[in-house]
Structures are given as C-alpha cells and as structure tokens.
Amino acid sequence: MTERGLELQSTHNFTQVDTVLVGCGGAGAWIAMALSKTLRRGDTLTLIDGDIISKRNLDRQLFKEDSIDRYKADELAKQLVTKAEVKSVHEYFLDGMEIKEGSTFFVAVDNHPARLAVLNTVDRIGKACFMAANEYRDAEAYFYQGKWKEGPLDPRVYYPDLLTDKSGDPTSPCT
C-alpha cells in the first residue's frame, strides 16, 4: 500500500506471548489487571506468588474478605477477564524455577532475594523484566534485559543491595 508516496509494510509479528507476573499483591494485582486487557488468545499469563491473603492485605490490595486464607495467585487469577490462558502458581519465586524460555517478566515483590532470582532467570532464559518495588525507605522501578548482565544497566551493579540484603525473604526460616 502506498501513502504519500511511501511504501508501507507491516512489521508486526503477532506471535504467542508468554508473560510471567511474580508478586500478586498490591502493585502486582494492578499490573495483572492491565496485562489481562492486552493479552490475546494463545498468550499465557502465569501468576506466581506463595503468599496467602490476610486481613491486613484488604486495605491496599484487590482482594475481598472472602479471599482471606487463600493464595493470592489463585484469587487474582479468578478476577482477571482475558482471552489469554491464565495459570496460577502458589509458590515463592526461586532461582531455577522452570519457566518457558523467552518469557517476559513483570515483578512486584517486596524482597531482594525474589528480585535477584528473577534477574538470574532472565539472564538464563528470559527476554526481559519490568521490576517495580516499594520499600519502607525507598522505591524503584526499572527495565532489564539479560544482555545487560554485569554492565552499567544491570541492577545488581547500580543497586548492589540486591546481592546482599536478605530481609523480607519469605523462604527464609528467620523472617
């Protein structure tokens, strides 16, 4: 097709999208709501969160009282309206979890060990990750691609606490 003398050619490659959301609480639930509207039939959205909903979550997360004592990933999956396949995994994200190669990650967790596990997974098999994090003292949001590992755009380089801070790790027996 020609428009104003220019040859227009479609560059869109509509392939299946595999998206992983790690963290289904406050920010994660809002991210899932937005993602669910953009994914198509044949796409996959995997929700990963080992947390169980408690009463203290209700004032700031998208869950109702009848969801208390249930897994966040399962309850969030029930709320999504999408053409994509939605899977829920009620485990904490750990380095080495089996994830489909080429997946894109959205991460909304409240601890560095989970963030580090996602970065390591992106280095190994992922395309990229979008990370959003709120802490008591600070907040961060960034985009990362595995090809940036150990360079100036690697969050482990410019945010070295990711490598050493184990506080808030839900898999640790001491938290």
KADAWO-V454241 format. One record per pair of residues at least 12 apart in sequence whose ideal C-beta (glycine too) atoms are under 6 Angstrom apart, sorted by the first residue. I is the first residue (numbers start at 1). J is the second residue. If there is no record, write none. Layout:
BEGIN
<<I | J> <I | J>>
END
This chain:
BEGIN
<<16 | 42> <16 | 43> <17 | 43> <18 | 44> <18 | 100> <18 | 103> <19 | 45> <19 | 104> <20 | 46> <20 | 103> <20 | 105> <21 | 47> <21 | 106> <22 | 48> <22 | 93> <22 | 107> <22 | 109> <22 | 118> <23 | 49> <23 | 108> <23 | 109> <24 | 47> <24 | 49> <24 | 72> <24 | 73> <24 | 76> <25 | 61> <25 | 72> <26 | 60> <26 | 61> <27 | 108> <27 | 132> <28 | 108> <29 | 61> <29 | 62> <29 | 76> <31 | 106> <31 | 108> <32 | 76> <36 | 80> <36 | 82> <39 | 82> <39 | 84> <40 | 83> <41 | 83> <43 | 84> <44 | 85> <45 | 84> <45 | 86> <46 | 87> <47 | 73> <47 | 76> <47 | 77> <47 | 88> <48 | 89> <48 | 93> <49 | 72> <49 | 73> <50 | 90> <50 | 91> <50 | 92> <51 | 72> <52 | 71> <53 | 67> <53 | 68> <53 | 70> <53 | 72> <55 | 68> <63 | 75> <71 | 90> <73 | 88> <73 | 89> <73 | 90> <74 | 88> <92 | 170> <92 | 171> <93 | 114> <93 | 117> <94 | 117> <95 | 117> <95 | 120> <101 | 125> <102 | 127> <103 | 126> <104 | 127> <104 | 128> <105 | 118> <105 | 126> <105 | 129> <106 | 130> <107 | 129> <107 | 131> <108 | 132> <110 | 168> <111 | 168> <111 | 169> <112 | 162> <112 | 165> <113 | 166> <113 | 169> <115 | 162> <116 | 162> <122 | 146> <123 | 146> <123 | 149> <128 | 145> <129 | 144> <130 | 143> <142 | 155>>
END
